[in-house]
Amino acid sequence: MIKVLLTTILLHSMIYAGDITIAVSANVSYAIDKLKAEFAKTNPQTTVRVVLGSSGKLTAQIKHGASYMIFLSANMLYPNRLYTDKVAITKPIIYAKGALALITTKDRDLSNIVTLMQSKDIDKIAIANPKTAPYGIATKEALENLKIYKTIKHKLIYGESISQTVSYAITATDLGIIAKSSLHSPNMKRFEKGKNWIDINPKLYTPINQGIVLLKSARDNQEAKAFYDFMLSDRARDVLVGFGYIYKDKK
C-alpha cells in the first residue's frame, strides 16, 4: 500500500515537473502564444501556463501568495516593488518597451487627435484604468500633455486591463487608446493604419518599459529559469518586435 502511494506521488510529480505558471500583463496576451511556441522549440517538455491580468492586480495576487514563477509586467514599478519586498528573487530587467495607439472602428479624420477627441461627435473614449494598468498611466499622461485630459475626462470609459480596453474600443466606444501590440492580433488586422488607427506620439508619455522578474516560487526551478532567459534572448526579441514592441537589451 505504501509502495503504491509513493509510486502515485512520484508519477504525479513527474507529470507536473515540467509545468511552470507565469503571470503576464494583458498587453502581452497578443504575443504570448507565439512566444510560447518559440520557447517550445528548444524546451518541448516544459508546459507554460499563463495567467493574464492587469499588472496591478497580478501584483496583488503575487503578494497574497499566488504561486506564479515569473512575472511579465507592463511597467517597472510593480516588479521593483516585488523585488524590494523580497517576493521577486531577481532584480527587474526591461525586456521590451510598449507603445500606444489611437483606434476607431469608423472612418474618421485622424490628422488632429486633439480636435477629434474634443469633438461633439465623440461621446465615449476607452482607455486602460490608470489605477491598475501601466498603459492607463501612460495614456493619462499623454492626454495631460495634450492639455485635454480635464476637458474629455467625462468621456473616458475605463478598462481594468488593456485587453478589456481593446474590447471596449471596438464594441462600445467611439475611440480607444490601446497598446499598439494589440493591433497585431488576428482579429485586429482588419483595421488600417491612418484610416482606423494611428500611433500616439511617444514623446507625450514616459516610455512604457516592461519588466520581468523571477519570483520566489521559481527558486531552483530550471524550467522557469529557462523561460526567463528565453524572454531576454534574441529569439524573444524577434517575436516582440513583430508585435509592435521596441526591444530593450539588458543593462
C-alpha positions in Angstrom: 0.0 0.0 0.0 2.8 2.4 1.0 4.7 1.5 -2.2 1.6 2.2 -4.3 1.1 5.5 -2.6 4.7 6.5 -3.1 4.6 5.5 -6.7 1.4 7.5 -7.3 3.0 10.6 -5.7 6.2 10.1 -7.8 4.2 9.8 -11.0 2.1 12.8 -10.1 5.2 14.9 -9.5 6.7 13.7 -12.8 3.6 14.7 -14.7 3.8 18.2 -13.4 7.6 18.5 -13.1 7.8 20.4 -16.4 5.0 22.8 -15.7 5.6 26.5 -15.0 3.0 29.1 -14.3 3.7 32.7 -15.3 1.8 36.0 -14.6 1.5 38.0 -17.8 0.3 41.6 -18.2 -2.7 41.8 -20.6 -0.8 43.7 -23.3 1.4 40.7 -23.9 -1.6 38.4 -24.4 -1.4 39.0 -28.1 2.2 37.8 -28.3 2.4 35.2 -25.6 1.2 32.2 -27.7 3.9 32.9 -30.3 6.5 33.3 -27.5 5.5 30.0 -26.0 5.7 28.3 -29.4 9.2 29.7 -30.0 10.3 28.6 -26.5 8.9 25.1 -27.1 11.2 24.6 -30.0 14.1 24.1 -27.5 12.1 23.2 -24.4 9.4 20.7 -25.7 9.0 19.1 -22.3 8.0 22.3 -20.5 4.4 23.4 -20.3 4.0 27.1 -19.8 0.7 28.0 -18.1 -0.3 31.7 -18.4 -2.4 33.8 -16.1 -3.4 37.1 -17.7 -4.4 40.3 -16.0 -3.6 43.9 -15.3 -0.1 44.4 -13.8 -1.6 45.9 -10.6 -4.0 43.0 -10.0 -1.4 40.4 -10.7 1.0 42.1 -8.3 -1.7 41.9 -5.6 -2.2 38.2 -6.3 1.5 37.6 -6.1 1.8 39.4 -2.7 -1.1 37.3 -1.4 0.7 34.1 -2.2 -0.2 33.2 -5.8 2.4 30.6 -6.9 3.4 32.2 -10.1 7.1 31.7 -11.1 7.7 34.6 -13.5 6.0 38.0 -13.7 5.9 39.9 -17.1 4.7 43.3 -16.1 3.6 46.2 -18.2 6.0 48.5 -16.3 8.9 48.5 -13.9 7.1 49.9 -10.9 5.4 46.6 -9.9 8.4 44.4 -10.4 10.5 46.8 -8.4 8.0 46.7 -5.5 8.1 42.9 -5.5 11.9 43.0 -5.5 12.0 45.4 -2.7 9.6 43.2 -0.7 11.8 40.2 -1.5 9.0 38.5 -3.3 11.0 38.6 -6.5 14.4 36.9 -6.4 15.9 38.7 -9.4 16.3 42.4 -10.0 13.8 43.7 -12.6 15.1 43.8 -16.1 13.4 45.6 -19.1 12.5 43.1 -21.7 10.5 45.4 -24.1 9.1 48.8 -24.4 5.4 49.2 -25.3 3.6 51.9 -27.3 0.2 53.5 -27.5 -2.2 53.8 -30.5 -5.5 55.5 -31.0 -8.1 53.4 -32.7 -11.6 53.8 -34.2 -13.8 51.3 -36.0 -15.2 54.1 -38.2 -13.7 56.2 -40.9 -12.6 59.4 -39.2 -10.1 62.2 -39.8 -7.2 61.2 -37.6 -4.9 64.1 -38.6 -5.6 66.0 -35.4 -6.4 63.8 -32.4 -6.9 66.8 -30.1 -9.7 68.1 -32.2 -11.1 64.7 -32.7 -11.3 63.7 -29.1 -12.9 67.0 -28.1 -15.4 66.8 -30.9 -19.1 66.7 -30.0 -19.4 63.6 -32.2 -17.2 61.7 -29.8 -19.1 60.6 -26.7 -17.0 57.8 -25.3 -13.3 57.1 -25.3 -11.9 53.8 -24.0 -8.6 53.9 -22.0 -7.0 51.5 -19.6 -7.5 52.3 -15.9 -4.6 54.3 -14.6 -5.1 52.8 -11.2 -4.4 49.3 -12.3 -2.8 49.3 -15.7 0.5 50.9 -16.7 -0.8 51.6 -20.2 -3.6 53.6 -18.5 -0.9 55.6 -16.6 0.8 56.4 -19.9 -2.5 57.3 -21.6 -3.5 59.7 -18.9 0.0 61.3 -19.1 -0.4 61.7 -22.9 -3.8 63.3 -22.5 -2.5 65.7 -19.9 0.4 66.7 -22.1 -2.0 67.3 -24.9 -3.8 69.7 -22.5 -7.2 67.9 -23.0 -7.4 65.4 -20.1 -9.7 67.6 -18.0 -12.0 68.5 -20.9 -12.6 65.0 -22.1 -12.4 63.2 -18.7 -16.2 62.8 -18.7 -16.0 60.8 -21.9 -13.5 58.2 -20.6 -14.5 54.6 -20.2 -12.0 52.6 -18.2 -10.9 49.0 -18.9 -9.3 47.1 -16.0 -6.7 45.8 -18.3 -5.5 46.7 -21.8 -7.4 43.7 -23.3 -10.6 44.9 -21.8 -9.9 48.3 -23.1 -9.4 46.9 -26.6 -12.8 45.2 -26.3 -14.5 48.4 -25.3 -12.7 50.3 -28.1 -14.0 48.1 -30.9 -17.5 47.4 -29.5 -18.7 50.1 -27.1 -16.9 53.4 -27.6 -16.2 55.9 -30.4 -12.4 55.9 -29.8 -9.9 54.0 -27.8 -6.3 54.4 -26.7 -4.8 50.9 -26.6 -1.5 49.0 -26.7 -0.1 49.0 -30.2 0.7 45.3 -29.7 -3.0 44.5 -29.7 -3.2 45.6 -33.4 -1.1 42.6 -34.3 -3.7 40.1 -33.2 -5.6 38.3 -35.9 -9.0 39.8 -35.2 -7.5 43.3 -35.3 -5.8 43.1 -38.6 -8.8 44.4 -40.4 -8.1 47.9 -39.0 -5.8 50.0 -41.3 -3.1 52.4 -40.2 -4.1 56.0 -41.0 -7.7 55.0 -41.5 -8.6 53.3 -38.3 -5.6 53.8 -36.1 -2.5 56.0 -35.6 0.4 56.0 -33.2 0.3 58.2 -30.2 3.4 60.3 -30.2 5.8 58.5 -27.8 7.1 61.9 -26.7 3.8 62.5 -25.0 4.3 59.8 -22.3 7.0 58.3 -20.3 8.5 55.2 -22.0 6.5 52.1 -21.2 9.4 50.0 -20.0 8.1 46.5 -19.3 9.9 44.5 -16.7 10.4 40.8 -15.9 11.3 39.1 -12.6 11.7 35.6 -11.3 9.5 35.0 -8.2 10.1 33.0 -5.1 8.2 30.0 -6.4 10.8 29.7 -9.1 13.7 29.3 -6.8 15.8 26.3 -8.0 13.4 25.7 -10.8 15.3 25.1 -14.0 12.3 25.3 -16.4 11.3 28.7 -15.0 14.9 29.9 -15.3 15.0 28.7 -18.9 11.8 30.6 -19.8 13.2 33.7 -18.0 16.4 33.5 -20.1 14.4 33.0 -23.2 12.5 36.2 -22.6 15.8 38.1 -22.6 17.1 36.4 -25.8 17.3 37.4 -29.4 14.6 34.9 -30.2 12.1 36.5 -28.0 13.2 39.9 -29.2 12.3 39.0 -32.8 8.8 37.9 -31.7 8.2 41.0 -29.7 9.3 43.3 -32.5 6.8 41.5 -34.7 4.1 42.5 -32.3 4.9 46.2 -32.3 7.2 46.4 -29.3 10.6 48.1 -29.1 13.0 45.7 -27.7 15.3 46.8 -24.8 18.6 45.0 -24.3 19.7 44.0 -20.8 21.8 46.6 -19.0 
